[in-house]
Amino acid sequence: MILGGGTAGWMAANLFAGKWRDGRIGITLVESPDIGIIGVGEGSTPTLKRFFQLLGIPESDWMPRCNATYKLGISFDGWSPASGVDRYSHPFISEADAYRQQAFLVNCRTRRLGLDVHTAPGDFLLNGVLARLGKGPQSPPNFPFGMEYGYHFDSGLLGAWLAQRAAAHGVCHVQARVVEARQDEQGDIAALVTDDGSEIAGDFFVDCTGFAGLLMEKTLGVPYRSFSDNLFNDAAVVMPTPAAGEPPAETVSIAMRHGWRWKIPLTRRFGNGYVYSSNHCSADEAEYELRESLGLLDSPENARHLKMRVGQLERHWERNCIALGLSQGFIEPLEATALHLVQQSIELFIVKYEKAGFGSDYRDDYNRRTRERFERVRDYIVAHYKLNTRDDTDYWRANRDNDVLSESLRQILDTWFRREDLTAEIERQDIESHFGTLSWHCLLSGYGAFPPFSPKQPGGGDLYREQDVARFLAGCSLNFDSHAENLARLQA
Ligand SMILES: Cc1cc2nc3c(=O)[nH]c(=O)nc-3n(C[C@H](O)[C@H](O)[C@H](O)COP(=O)(O)OP(=O)(O)OC[C@H]3O[C@@H](n4cnc5c(N)ncnc54)[C@H](O)[C@@H]3O)c2cc1C
């Protein structure tokens, strides 16, 4: 029994129905159209590609219907001006990167020793080069390497599309407002009670009620642990703008006075939103700054304001219930990891639930691993704020001065600044599966987090030049068409 029909609820319905299609488990999704969905969340990581692959859904089926575009990575604008980096790119890592990634890692180490070598991540990784050239990730059959990428999409359209598909695959869809959940004598959830007094019974419940947290928090009393002591943003203001020209294949994250704004290209519009800290600026100030940056000061278009709750549940599986999506936790949208965490949670749950013969033997293990995943993703996001070199507002200074860091993050930063082997440290911590060594190198070198240049420069040792990485990637990129051509092909 899934309560909630946002992206999390419908992703779960589709994956459960796909996995248990032999009818062993009947799946019902209950949602209230009056309450509606949050309606933001338009960028993904490559995990969403796996979601569609697992379900056997070709891109041509869903992408044109959801105004979707490809996402090769994220560009960060204005996060670290004092280090001399105006903009850097954090591309998703594709198979061909195996050939030149060592040059990037070695150059980052050489640069940490003070030598003047090339370290811009977007120049070492194929997706970075493709994004810069306006190309898409569709490769011809004779290109022998797998491509990694995510998507941008209209979240309302994707939800509706997933709902239709789930119904066609046997998921029962009930539209009703649930006022409470009835528990049995042991405390397990027995049924959902709707506003007309009827009950919908079930054996296992999935809380996808978004920030409302109706089942896990309000019914089962699982505490929610806030991350507000090291992630300050708690609000957002959102405004679309019309599509203009060919859509780029990357999200742009632009630093603002009290947070950052995203620019997400869809086929028919751009999604824009300013994520900020309400302790540092008011909703009106944020809206003004967003409008100003978009050139919309005189536009009659209304902006949408949202509150965000950043943190996670202390336990993601309690009694006969798991939480997925915003009800289980949220780490602000900087790296667009929310749906990635939803999918990883669903996949882990399926494995653990089946392994226990549809019981709860692996509940503690599931909770430990899911909690850990949220914490490591949080650390990666915290590092973006901690390392900023802006000086224009208290917001950025407070982020830089923030010393509430996990031990794991502290060790990563220490290793980097002590000029030691970051890859070995990430292996030692066994956190490669959250954000791996290449991602950390992209972030740290992208920020220009390096010591000053040494006065003596031997003039060699730059593997970017010595291995002619630019020529290798330029050659690879000849296999790819423009992003616009990729999208037109899907449409056709
Ligand atoms: C500003 C912002 C930007 C974001 N950007 C990204 C991004 O780029 N990438 C990304 O992956 N994620 C992003 N996210 C997160 C993303 O929006 C969510 O993870 C995603 O939409 C899933 O939401 P959900 O399904 O958990 O909740 P919701 O969409 O809020 O759905 C909740 C559902 O529960 C139902 N419901 C609630 N209470 C009841 C009740 N009493 N009875 C019946 N039904 C009920 C509602 O009707 C609704 O169907 C962003 C979030 C925010 C706030």
The ligand as an SDF file (V2000), in Angstrom:
LIG
                    3D

 53 58  0  0  0  0  0  0  0  0999 V2000
   13.0940   23.3390   -4.4490 C   0  0  0  0  0  0  0  0  0  0  0  0
   13.2290   21.8770   -4.7470 C   0  0  0  0  0  0  0  0  0  0  0  0
   13.9570   21.4710   -5.8660 C   0  0  0  0  0  0  0  0  0  0  0  0
   14.1340   20.1040   -6.1330 C   0  0  0  0  0  0  0  0  0  0  0  0
   14.8930   19.7130   -7.2070 N   0  0  0  0  0  0  0  0  0  0  0  0
   15.1370   18.3910   -7.4030 C   0  0  0  0  0  0  0  0  0  0  0  0
   15.9290   17.9410   -8.4870 C   0  0  0  0  0  0  0  0  0  0  0  0
   16.4250   18.7110   -9.3030 O   0  0  0  0  0  0  0  0  0  0  0  0
   16.1180   16.6090   -8.6220 N   0  0  0  0  0  0  0  0  0  0  0  0
   15.5790   15.6970   -7.7620 C   0  0  0  0  0  0  0  0  0  0  0  0
   15.8010   14.4950   -7.9120 O   0  0  0  0  0  0  0  0  0  0  0  0
   14.7730   16.1070   -6.7770 N   0  0  0  0  0  0  0  0  0  0  0  0
   14.5480   17.4020   -6.5660 C   0  0  0  0  0  0  0  0  0  0  0  0
   13.7360   17.8020   -5.5480 N   0  0  0  0  0  0  0  0  0  0  0  0
   13.0520   16.7820   -4.7610 C   0  0  0  0  0  0  0  0  0  0  0  0
   11.8690   16.2680   -5.5560 C   0  0  0  0  0  0  0  0  0  0  0  0
   10.9760   17.3200   -5.8060 O   0  0  0  0  0  0  0  0  0  0  0  0
   11.1540   15.1660   -4.8020 C   0  0  0  0  0  0  0  0  0  0  0  0
   12.0790   14.2470   -4.3160 O   0  0  0  0  0  0  0  0  0  0  0  0
   10.2120   14.4290   -5.7240 C   0  0  0  0  0  0  0  0  0  0  0  0
    9.3380   15.3220   -6.3590 O   0  0  0  0  0  0  0  0  0  0  0  0
    9.4240   13.4000   -4.9730 C   0  0  0  0  0  0  0  0  0  0  0  0
    8.5240   14.0250   -4.1020 O   0  0  0  0  0  0  0  0  0  0  0  0
    7.5740   13.0940   -3.2600 P   0  0  0  0  0  0  0  0  0  0  0  0
    6.9130   12.1390   -4.1830 O   0  0  0  0  0  0  0  0  0  0  0  0
    8.3390   12.5280   -2.1210 O   0  0  0  0  0  0  0  0  0  0  0  0
    6.5320   14.1230   -2.6200 O   0  0  0  0  0  0  0  0  0  0  0  0
    5.3180   14.9630   -3.2700 P   0  0  0  0  0  0  0  0  0  0  0  0
    5.5420   15.3040   -4.6850 O   0  0  0  0  0  0  0  0  0  0  0  0
    5.0720   16.0860   -2.3120 O   0  0  0  0  0  0  0  0  0  0  0  0
    4.0810   13.9670   -3.2180 O   0  0  0  0  0  0  0  0  0  0  0  0
    3.3780   13.7070   -2.0360 C   0  0  0  0  0  0  0  0  0  0  0  0
    2.1520   12.8920   -2.3660 C   0  0  0  0  0  0  0  0  0  0  0  0
    1.5120   12.5110   -1.1640 O   0  0  0  0  0  0  0  0  0  0  0  0
    0.1310   12.7680   -1.2760 C   0  0  0  0  0  0  0  0  0  0  0  0
   -0.4100   12.9920    0.0640 N   0  0  0  0  0  0  0  0  0  0  0  0
    0.1290   13.7180    1.0690 C   0  0  0  0  0  0  0  0  0  0  0  0
   -0.6870   13.6860    2.1590 N   0  0  0  0  0  0  0  0  0  0  0  0
   -1.7440   12.9040    1.8060 C   0  0  0  0  0  0  0  0  0  0  0  0
   -2.9380   12.5060    2.4780 C   0  0  0  0  0  0  0  0  0  0  0  0
   -3.2040   12.9080    3.7130 N   0  0  0  0  0  0  0  0  0  0  0  0
   -3.8070   11.7250    1.8010 N   0  0  0  0  0  0  0  0  0  0  0  0
   -3.5610   11.3130    0.5330 C   0  0  0  0  0  0  0  0  0  0  0  0
   -2.4720   11.6720   -0.1400 N   0  0  0  0  0  0  0  0  0  0  0  0
   -1.5710   12.4570    0.4870 C   0  0  0  0  0  0  0  0  0  0  0  0
    0.0360   13.9950   -2.1780 C   0  0  0  0  0  0  0  0  0  0  0  0
   -1.2330   14.1030   -2.7430 O   0  0  0  0  0  0  0  0  0  0  0  0
    1.1160   13.6480   -3.1970 C   0  0  0  0  0  0  0  0  0  0  0  0
    0.5600   12.7900   -4.1740 O   0  0  0  0  0  0  0  0  0  0  0  0
   13.5340   19.1480   -5.2850 C   0  0  0  0  0  0  0  0  0  0  0  0
   12.7670   19.5650   -4.1800 C   0  0  0  0  0  0  0  0  0  0  0  0
   12.6330   20.9090   -3.9020 C   0  0  0  0  0  0  0  0  0  0  0  0
   11.8200   21.3210   -2.6960 C   0  0  0  0  0  0  0  0  0  0  0  0
  1  2  1  0
  2  3  1  0
  2 52  2  0
  3  4  2  0
  4  5  1  0
  4 50  1  0
  5  6  2  0
  6  7  1  0
  6 13  1  0
  7  8  2  0
  7  9  1  0
  9 10  1  0
 10 11  2  0
 10 12  1  0
 12 13  2  0
 13 14  1  0
 14 15  1  0
 14 50  1  0
 15 16  1  0
 16 17  1  0
 16 18  1  0
 18 19  1  0
 18 20  1  0
 20 21  1  0
 20 22  1  0
 22 23  1  0
 23 24  1  0
 24 25  2  0
 24 26  1  0
 24 27  1  0
 27 28  1  0
 28 29  2  0
 28 30  1  0
 28 31  1  0
 31 32  1  0
 32 33  1  0
 33 34  1  0
 33 48  1  0
 34 35  1  0
 35 36  1  0
 35 46  1  0
 36 37  1  0
 36 45  1  0
 37 38  2  0
 38 39  1  0
 39 40  1  0
 39 45  2  0
 40 41  1  0
 40 42  2  0
 42 43  1  0
 43 44  2  0
 44 45  1  0
 46 47  1  0
 46 48  1  0
 48 49  1  0
 50 51  2  0
 51 52  1  0
 52 53  1  0
M  END
$$$$
